[in-house]
Amino acid sequence: MGSNPTPSAILILGNVEILIDAKLETLFFMENKLDRLERETRAAASRSEITKEDSSRASKNL
């Protein structure tokens, strides 16, 4: 009636830990990828706005 896990239980727990770690890494990768896409989209929109403002100013100065 000891509380020590059997070798097979240790192996199963180790495999579960590896699977959990792999899933967490995948989640972090996907989150970073989505965050990067969002930042790039915002940056592109910002550049587009700046270009529109510059074009507007240039046409007013003519």
PDB file of N, CA, C and O in Angstrom:
ATOM      1  N   MET A   1       0.816  -1.193   0.000  1.00  0.00           N
ATOM      2  CA  MET A   1       0.000   0.000   0.000  1.00  0.00           C
ATOM      3  C   MET A   1       0.859   1.255   0.000  1.00  0.00           C
ATOM      4  O   MET A   1       0.499   2.260   0.614  1.00  0.00           O
ATOM      5  N   GLY A   2       1.985   1.197  -0.683  1.00  0.00           N
ATOM      6  CA  GLY A   2       2.834   2.375  -0.747  1.00  0.00           C
ATOM      7  C   GLY A   2       2.318   3.374  -1.765  1.00  0.00           C
ATOM      8  O   GLY A   2       1.457   3.058  -2.586  1.00  0.00           O
ATOM      9  N   SER A   3       2.846   4.558  -1.701  1.00  0.00           N
ATOM     10  CA  SER A   3       2.401   5.602  -2.627  1.00  0.00           C
ATOM     11  C   SER A   3       3.375   5.788  -3.780  1.00  0.00           C
ATOM     12  O   SER A   3       3.237   6.728  -4.563  1.00  0.00           O
ATOM     13  N   ASN A   4       4.360   4.901  -3.892  1.00  0.00           N
ATOM     14  CA  ASN A   4       5.322   5.009  -4.987  1.00  0.00           C
ATOM     15  C   ASN A   4       4.697   4.505  -6.282  1.00  0.00           C
ATOM     16  O   ASN A   4       4.123   3.416  -6.308  1.00  0.00           O
ATOM     17  N   PRO A   5       4.802   5.293  -7.365  1.00  0.00           N
ATOM     18  CA  PRO A   5       4.236   4.845  -8.639  1.00  0.00           C
ATOM     19  C   PRO A   5       5.071   3.713  -9.227  1.00  0.00           C
ATOM     20  O   PRO A   5       6.274   3.621  -8.984  1.00  0.00           O
ATOM     21  N   THR A   6       4.424   2.867  -9.993  1.00  0.00           N
ATOM     22  CA  THR A   6       5.113   1.761 -10.661  1.00  0.00           C
ATOM     23  C   THR A   6       5.913   2.322 -11.833  1.00  0.00           C
ATOM     24  O   THR A   6       5.628   3.423 -12.304  1.00  0.00           O
ATOM     25  N   PRO A   7       6.909   1.577 -12.308  1.00  0.00           N
ATOM     26  CA  PRO A   7       7.680   2.055 -13.464  1.00  0.00           C
ATOM     27  C   PRO A   7       6.803   2.358 -14.676  1.00  0.00           C
ATOM     28  O   PRO A   7       7.055   3.322 -15.399  1.00  0.00           O
ATOM     29  N   SER A   8       5.770   1.536 -14.902  1.00  0.00           N
ATOM     30  CA  SER A   8       4.896   1.806 -16.054  1.00  0.00           C
ATOM     31  C   SER A   8       4.099   3.087 -15.835  1.00  0.00           C
ATOM     32  O   SER A   8       3.833   3.817 -16.790  1.00  0.00           O
ATOM     33  N   ALA A   9       3.712   3.370 -14.590  1.00  0.00           N
ATOM     34  CA  ALA A   9       2.991   4.612 -14.300  1.00  0.00           C
ATOM     35  C   ALA A   9       3.901   5.810 -14.515  1.00  0.00           C
ATOM     36  O   ALA A   9       3.465   6.844 -15.020  1.00  0.00           O
ATOM     37  N   ILE A  10       5.166   5.670 -14.133  1.00  0.00           N
ATOM     38  CA  ILE A  10       6.134   6.757 -14.353  1.00  0.00           C
ATOM     39  C   ILE A  10       6.300   7.004 -15.847  1.00  0.00           C
ATOM     40  O   ILE A  10       6.353   8.151 -16.289  1.00  0.00           O
ATOM     41  N   LEU A  11       6.381   5.920 -16.627  1.00  0.00           N
ATOM     42  CA  LEU A  11       6.518   6.044 -18.080  1.00  0.00           C
ATOM     43  C   LEU A  11       5.301   6.738 -18.679  1.00  0.00           C
ATOM     44  O   LEU A  11       5.447   7.631 -19.514  1.00  0.00           O
ATOM     45  N   ILE A  12       4.120   6.342 -18.267  1.00  0.00           N
ATOM     46  CA  ILE A  12       2.885   6.965 -18.765  1.00  0.00           C
ATOM     47  C   ILE A  12       2.849   8.439 -18.387  1.00  0.00           C
ATOM     48  O   ILE A  12       2.533   9.285 -19.223  1.00  0.00           O
ATOM     49  N   LEU A  13       3.169   8.752 -17.142  1.00  0.00           N
ATOM     50  CA  LEU A  13       3.168  10.151 -16.710  1.00  0.00           C
ATOM     51  C   LEU A  13       4.204  10.963 -17.475  1.00  0.00           C
ATOM     52  O   LEU A  13       3.964  12.120 -17.821  1.00  0.00           O
ATOM     53  N   GLY A  14       5.357  10.353 -17.738  1.00  0.00           N
ATOM     54  CA  GLY A  14       6.390  11.030 -18.529  1.00  0.00           C
ATOM     55  C   GLY A  14       5.912  11.312 -19.935  1.00  0.00           C
ATOM     56  O   GLY A  14       6.148  12.396 -20.469  1.00  0.00           O
ATOM     57  N   ASN A  15       5.234  10.333 -20.546  1.00  0.00           N
ATOM     58  CA  ASN A  15       4.701  10.526 -21.898  1.00  0.00           C
ATOM     59  C   ASN A  15       3.627  11.607 -21.919  1.00  0.00           C
ATOM     60  O   ASN A  15       3.569  12.412 -22.849  1.00  0.00           O
ATOM     61  N   VAL A  16       2.787  11.626 -20.905  1.00  0.00           N
ATOM     62  CA  VAL A  16       1.743  12.650 -20.815  1.00  0.00           C
ATOM     63  C   VAL A  16       2.388  14.026 -20.687  1.00  0.00           C
ATOM     64  O   VAL A  16       1.943  14.987 -21.314  1.00  0.00           O
ATOM     65  N   GLU A  17       3.438  14.115 -19.873  1.00  0.00           N
ATOM     66  CA  GLU A  17       4.128  15.397 -19.703  1.00  0.00           C
ATOM     67  C   GLU A  17       4.741  15.868 -21.015  1.00  0.00           C
ATOM     68  O   GLU A  17       4.689  17.055 -21.339  1.00  0.00           O
ATOM     69  N   ILE A  18       5.322  14.941 -21.767  1.00  0.00           N
ATOM     70  CA  ILE A  18       5.898  15.286 -23.071  1.00  0.00           C
ATOM     71  C   ILE A  18       4.808  15.782 -24.016  1.00  0.00           C
ATOM     72  O   ILE A  18       5.002  16.776 -24.716  1.00  0.00           O
ATOM     73  N   LEU A  19       3.668  15.102 -24.044  1.00  0.00           N
ATOM     74  CA  LEU A  19       2.562  15.523 -24.910  1.00  0.00           C
ATOM     75  C   LEU A  19       2.045  16.898 -24.512  1.00  0.00           C
ATOM     76  O   LEU A  19       1.765  17.736 -25.370  1.00  0.00           O
ATOM     77  N   ILE A  20       1.921  17.127 -23.217  1.00  0.00           N
ATOM     78  CA  ILE A  20       1.445  18.431 -22.741  1.00  0.00           C
ATOM     79  C   ILE A  20       2.440  19.517 -23.129  1.00  0.00           C
ATOM     80  O   ILE A  20       2.041  20.582 -23.601  1.00  0.00           O
ATOM     81  N   ASP A  21       3.734  19.259 -22.937  1.00  0.00           N
ATOM     82  CA  ASP A  21       4.758  20.232 -23.317  1.00  0.00           C
ATOM     83  C   ASP A  21       4.696  20.538 -24.809  1.00  0.00           C
ATOM     84  O   ASP A  21       4.810  21.695 -25.215  1.00  0.00           O
ATOM     85  N   ALA A  22       4.514  19.496 -25.630  1.00  0.00           N
ATOM     86  CA  ALA A  22       4.439  19.690 -27.077  1.00  0.00           C
ATOM     87  C   ALA A  22       3.218  20.520 -27.448  1.00  0.00           C
ATOM     88  O   ALA A  22       3.299  21.397 -28.308  1.00  0.00           O
ATOM     89  N   LYS A  23       2.086  20.246 -26.802  1.00  0.00           N
ATOM     90  CA  LYS A  23       0.875  21.019 -27.089  1.00  0.00           C
ATOM     91  C   LYS A  23       1.046  22.476 -26.654  1.00  0.00           C
ATOM     92  O   LYS A  23       0.603  23.387 -27.354  1.00  0.00           O
ATOM     93  N   LEU A  24       1.680  22.698 -25.514  1.00  0.00           N
ATOM     94  CA  LEU A  24       1.917  24.068 -25.047  1.00  0.00           C
ATOM     95  C   LEU A  24       2.833  24.817 -26.009  1.00  0.00           C
ATOM     96  O   LEU A  24       2.588  25.981 -26.326  1.00  0.00           O
ATOM     97  N   GLU A  25       3.888  24.149 -26.471  1.00  0.00           N
ATOM     98  CA  GLU A  25       4.781  24.785 -27.439  1.00  0.00           C
ATOM     99  C   GLU A  25       4.025  25.154 -28.706  1.00  0.00           C
ATOM    100  O   GLU A  25       4.231  26.233 -29.261  1.00  0.00           O
ATOM    101  N   THR A  26       3.151  24.263 -29.166  1.00  0.00           N
ATOM    102  CA  THR A  26       2.353  24.540 -30.361  1.00  0.00           C
ATOM    103  C   THR A  26       1.433  25.730 -30.129  1.00  0.00           C
ATOM    104  O   THR A  26       1.300  26.596 -30.994  1.00  0.00           O
ATOM    105  N   LEU A  27       0.801  25.771 -28.962  1.00  0.00           N
ATOM    106  CA  LEU A  27      -0.086  26.893 -28.653  1.00  0.00           C
ATOM    107  C   LEU A  27       0.671  28.207 -28.612  1.00  0.00           C
ATOM    108  O   LEU A  27       0.204  29.209 -29.154  1.00  0.00           O
ATOM    109  N   PHE A  28       1.841  28.216 -27.973  1.00  0.00           N
ATOM    110  CA  PHE A  28       2.643  29.438 -27.913  1.00  0.00           C
ATOM    111  C   PHE A  28       3.086  29.860 -29.303  1.00  0.00           C
ATOM    112  O   PHE A  28       3.076  31.048 -29.625  1.00  0.00           O
ATOM    113  N   PHE A  29       3.482  28.883 -30.142  1.00  0.00           N
ATOM    114  CA  PHE A  29       3.896  29.190 -31.503  1.00  0.00           C
ATOM    115  C   PHE A  29       2.746  29.818 -32.282  1.00  0.00           C
ATOM    116  O   PHE A  29       2.924  30.831 -32.959  1.00  0.00           O
ATOM    117  N   MET A  30       1.552  29.204 -32.179  1.00  0.00           N
ATOM    118  CA  MET A  30       0.393  29.727 -32.903  1.00  0.00           C
ATOM    119  C   MET A  30       0.016  31.115 -32.402  1.00  0.00           C
ATOM    120  O   MET A  30      -0.314  31.996 -33.196  1.00  0.00           O
ATOM    121  N   GLU A  31       0.065  31.312 -31.080  1.00  0.00           N
ATOM    122  CA  GLU A  31      -0.262  32.620 -30.513  1.00  0.00           C
ATOM    123  C   GLU A  31       0.721  33.670 -31.010  1.00  0.00           C
ATOM    124  O   GLU A  31       0.316  34.771 -31.385  1.00  0.00           O
ATOM    125  N   ASN A  32       2.009  33.343 -31.018  1.00  0.00           N
ATOM    126  CA  ASN A  32       3.020  34.283 -31.500  1.00  0.00           C
ATOM    127  C   ASN A  32       2.836  34.574 -32.980  1.00  0.00           C
ATOM    128  O   ASN A  32       3.008  35.709 -33.423  1.00  0.00           O
ATOM    129  N   LYS A  33       2.484  33.540 -33.747  1.00  0.00           N
ATOM    130  CA  LYS A  33       2.275  33.713 -35.183  1.00  0.00           C
ATOM    131  C   LYS A  33       1.087  34.643 -35.435  1.00  0.00           C
ATOM    132  O   LYS A  33       1.171  35.551 -36.261  1.00  0.00           O
ATOM    133  N   LEU A  34      -0.018  34.416 -34.722  1.00  0.00           N
ATOM    134  CA  LEU A  34      -1.200  35.268 -34.887  1.00  0.00           C
ATOM    135  C   LEU A  34      -0.910  36.691 -34.432  1.00  0.00           C
ATOM    136  O   LEU A  34      -1.343  37.650 -35.071  1.00  0.00           O
ATOM    137  N   ASP A  35      -0.180  36.832 -33.331  1.00  0.00           N
ATOM    138  CA  ASP A  35       0.172  38.155 -32.823  1.00  0.00           C
ATOM    139  C   ASP A  35       1.052  38.890 -33.825  1.00  0.00           C
ATOM    140  O   ASP A  35       0.884  40.090 -34.045  1.00  0.00           O
ATOM    141  N   ARG A  36       1.998  38.163 -34.435  1.00  0.00           N
ATOM    142  CA  ARG A  36       2.880  38.778 -35.420  1.00  0.00           C
ATOM    143  C   ARG A  36       2.077  39.236 -36.638  1.00  0.00           C
ATOM    144  O   ARG A  36       2.299  40.332 -37.152  1.00  0.00           O
ATOM    145  N   LEU A  37       1.148  38.403 -37.099  1.00  0.00           N
ATOM    146  CA  LEU A  37       0.315  38.786 -38.241  1.00  0.00           C
ATOM    147  C   LEU A  37      -0.513  40.025 -37.925  1.00  0.00           C
ATOM    148  O   LEU A  37      -0.668  40.908 -38.768  1.00  0.00           O
ATOM    149  N   GLU A  38      -1.048  40.086 -36.698  1.00  0.00           N
ATOM    150  CA  GLU A  38      -1.841  41.241 -36.293  1.00  0.00           C
ATOM    151  C   GLU A  38      -0.975  42.505 -36.258  1.00  0.00           C
ATOM    152  O   GLU A  38      -1.398  43.566 -36.717  1.00  0.00           O
ATOM    153  N   ARG A  39       0.239  42.385 -35.709  1.00  0.00           N
ATOM    154  CA  ARG A  39       1.147  43.539 -35.661  1.00  0.00           C
ATOM    155  C   ARG A  39       1.518  43.990 -37.063  1.00  0.00           C
ATOM    156  O   ARG A  39       1.551  45.187 -37.348  1.00  0.00           O
ATOM    157  N   GLU A  40       1.800  43.019 -37.947  1.00  0.00           N
ATOM    158  CA  GLU A  40       2.163  43.362 -39.322  1.00  0.00           C
ATOM    159  C   GLU A  40       0.999  44.030 -40.037  1.00  0.00           C
ATOM    160  O   GLU A  40       1.206  44.957 -40.820  1.00  0.00           O
ATOM    161  N   THR A  41      -0.219  43.573 -39.781  1.00  0.00           N
ATOM    162  CA  THR A  41      -1.400  44.180 -40.395  1.00  0.00           C
ATOM    163  C   THR A  41      -1.576  45.613 -39.912  1.00  0.00           C
ATOM    164  O   THR A  41      -1.853  46.512 -40.705  1.00  0.00           O
ATOM    165  N   ARG A  42      -1.414  45.822 -38.605  1.00  0.00           N
ATOM    166  CA  ARG A  42      -1.518  47.183 -38.067  1.00  0.00           C
ATOM    167  C   ARG A  42      -0.434  48.080 -38.644  1.00  0.00           C
ATOM    168  O   ARG A  42      -0.697  49.237 -38.975  1.00  0.00           O
ATOM    169  N   ALA A  43       0.781  47.557 -38.768  1.00  0.00           N
ATOM    170  CA  ALA A  43       1.884  48.342 -39.316  1.00  0.00           C
ATOM    171  C   ALA A  43       1.611  48.702 -40.773  1.00  0.00           C
ATOM    172  O   ALA A  43       1.864  49.831 -41.194  1.00  0.00           O
ATOM    173  N   ALA A  44       1.096  47.746 -41.541  1.00  0.00           N
ATOM    174  CA  ALA A  44       0.777  48.008 -42.946  1.00  0.00           C
ATOM    175  C   ALA A  44      -0.331  49.049 -43.058  1.00  0.00           C
ATOM    176  O   ALA A  44      -0.268  49.931 -43.914  1.00  0.00           O
ATOM    177  N   ALA A  45      -1.336  48.953 -42.205  1.00  0.00           N
ATOM    178  CA  ALA A  45      -2.423  49.936 -42.219  1.00  0.00           C
ATOM    179  C   ALA A  45      -1.890  51.310 -41.849  1.00  0.00           C
ATOM    180  O   ALA A  45      -2.301  52.315 -42.429  1.00  0.00           O
ATOM    181  N   SER A  46      -0.986  51.358 -40.896  1.00  0.00           N
ATOM    182  CA  SER A  46      -0.393  52.623 -40.484  1.00  0.00           C
ATOM    183  C   SER A  46       0.414  53.227 -41.633  1.00  0.00           C
ATOM    184  O   SER A  46       0.325  54.426 -41.895  1.00  0.00           O
ATOM    185  N   ARG A  47       1.197  52.395 -42.316  1.00  0.00           N
ATOM    186  CA  ARG A  47       1.975  52.894 -43.463  1.00  0.00           C
ATOM    187  C   ARG A  47       1.041  53.395 -44.554  1.00  0.00           C
ATOM    188  O   ARG A  47       1.326  54.406 -45.197  1.00  0.00           O
ATOM    189  N   SER A  48      -0.058  52.707 -44.767  1.00  0.00           N
ATOM    190  CA  SER A  48      -1.022  53.113 -45.781  1.00  0.00           C
ATOM    191  C   SER A  48      -1.619  54.471 -45.442  1.00  0.00           C
ATOM    192  O   SER A  48      -1.773  55.320 -46.320  1.00  0.00           O
ATOM    193  N   GLU A  49      -1.956  54.680 -44.171  1.00  0.00           N
ATOM    194  CA  GLU A  49      -2.503  55.971 -43.738  1.00  0.00           C
ATOM    195  C   GLU A  49      -1.488  57.085 -43.937  1.00  0.00           C
ATOM    196  O   GLU A  49      -1.837  58.174 -44.392  1.00  0.00           O
ATOM    197  N   ILE A  50      -0.235  56.816 -43.598  1.00  0.00           N
ATOM    198  CA  ILE A  50       0.812  57.828 -43.765  1.00  0.00           C
ATOM    199  C   ILE A  50       0.962  58.173 -45.237  1.00  0.00           C
ATOM    200  O   ILE A  50       1.104  59.347 -45.581  1.00  0.00           O
ATOM    201  N   THR A  51       0.935  57.180 -46.109  1.00  0.00           N
ATOM    202  CA  THR A  51       1.054  57.412 -47.547  1.00  0.00           C
ATOM    203  C   THR A  51      -0.116  58.246 -48.052  1.00  0.00           C
ATOM    204  O   THR A  51       0.078  59.156 -48.857  1.00  0.00           O
ATOM    205  N   LYS A  52      -1.336  57.946 -47.587  1.00  0.00           N
ATOM    206  CA  LYS A  52      -2.508  58.726 -47.996  1.00  0.00           C
ATOM    207  C   LYS A  52      -2.378  60.175 -47.540  1.00  0.00           C
ATOM    208  O   LYS A  52      -2.699  61.094 -48.293  1.00  0.00           O
ATOM    209  N   GLU A  53      -1.908  60.384 -46.305  1.00  0.00           N
ATOM    210  CA  GLU A  53      -1.742  61.746 -45.795  1.00  0.00           C
ATOM    211  C   GLU A  53      -0.698  62.494 -46.605  1.00  0.00           C
ATOM    212  O   GLU A  53      -0.901  63.659 -46.946  1.00  0.00           O
ATOM    213  N   ASP A  54       0.420  61.844 -46.918  1.00  0.00           N
ATOM    214  CA  ASP A  54       1.469  62.479 -47.712  1.00  0.00           C
ATOM    215  C   ASP A  54       0.949  62.834 -49.102  1.00  0.00           C
ATOM    216  O   ASP A  54       1.244  63.914 -49.613  1.00  0.00           O
ATOM    217  N   SER A  55       0.180  61.942 -49.717  1.00  0.00           N
ATOM    218  CA  SER A  55      -0.379  62.202 -51.044  1.00  0.00           C
ATOM    219  C   SER A  55      -1.351  63.368 -50.991  1.00  0.00           C
ATOM    220  O   SER A  55      -1.372  64.213 -51.886  1.00  0.00           O
ATOM    221  N   SER A  56      -2.148  63.408 -49.942  1.00  0.00           N
ATOM    222  CA  SER A  56      -3.116  64.485 -49.788  1.00  0.00           C
ATOM    223  C   SER A  56      -2.409  65.826 -49.639  1.00  0.00           C
ATOM    224  O   SER A  56      -2.796  66.812 -50.266  1.00  0.00           O
ATOM    225  N   ARG A  57      -1.377  65.859 -48.812  1.00  0.00           N
ATOM    226  CA  ARG A  57      -0.615  67.106 -48.617  1.00  0.00           C
ATOM    227  C   ARG A  57       0.073  67.529 -49.901  1.00  0.00           C
ATOM    228  O   ARG A  57       0.095  68.715 -50.232  1.00  0.00           O
ATOM    229  N   ALA A  58       0.631  66.576 -50.624  1.00  0.00           N
ATOM    230  CA  ALA A  58       1.340  66.889 -51.861  1.00  0.00           C
ATOM    231  C   ALA A  58       0.387  67.475 -52.891  1.00  0.00           C
ATOM    232  O   ALA A  58       0.746  68.422 -53.591  1.00  0.00           O
ATOM    233  N   SER A  59      -0.818  66.931 -52.996  1.00  0.00           N
ATOM    234  CA  SER A  59      -1.766  67.446 -53.988  1.00  0.00           C
ATOM    235  C   SER A  59      -2.277  68.827 -53.589  1.00  0.00           C
ATOM    236  O   SER A  59      -2.591  69.638 -54.460  1.00  0.00           O
ATOM    237  N   LYS A  60      -2.365  69.108 -52.296  1.00  0.00           N
ATOM    238  CA  LYS A  60      -2.801  70.431 -51.842  1.00  0.00           C
ATOM    239  C   LYS A  60      -1.734  71.486 -52.100  1.00  0.00           C
ATOM    240  O   LYS A  60      -2.050  72.658 -52.304  1.00  0.00           O
ATOM    241  N   ASN A  61      -0.477  71.071 -52.090  1.00  0.00           N
ATOM    242  CA  ASN A  61       0.623  72.013 -52.289  1.00  0.00           C
ATOM    243  C   ASN A  61       0.824  72.366 -53.753  1.00  0.00           C
ATOM    244  O   ASN A  61       1.568  73.297 -54.062  1.00  0.00           O
ATOM    245  N   LEU A  62       0.180  71.647 -54.657  1.00  0.00           N
ATOM    246  CA  LEU A  62       0.364  71.922 -56.091  1.00  0.00           C
ATOM    247  C   LEU A  62      -0.420  73.086 -56.537  1.00  0.00           C
ATOM    248  O   LEU A  62      -0.375  73.447 -57.714  1.00  0.00           O
TER     249      LEU A  62
END
